[in-house]
Amino acid sequence: MKFFPVNNRIFHDVFSRARVPSESAQFGRSPSVDWLVLCTTFALLLFGAITAGVIMYGRVENENIFLSEKKESAASLPLDRFKLERTVLFYEKKQEQFNALKQKPLSTADPYVSPPEKK
């Protein structure tokens, strides 16, 4: 059962290989030329990658790539007492929670450890 009439000539024209007027532009005519093109392209890409690597290495070595503005050192900034007290209180609460957890026995049993025998 055909839904669309198919004209084979249209598909043949669309999917047929295009003919290039210049024979040198066609890949696959001469293996030696094909290999020369591939090796030359690979050599150029390799040279570009090596050049980029050397340039990046030089910039990182001279520390020119990570330039940023110098900020004030933390030692010269004034101390905010409220933030300091809030931070100390936070860590004191964490210490209390940790100590409470250390004192309690585990709430779940390990299935791989046999329970102690009762006497």
Long-range contacts (C-beta under 8 A, 24 or more apart in sequence): none
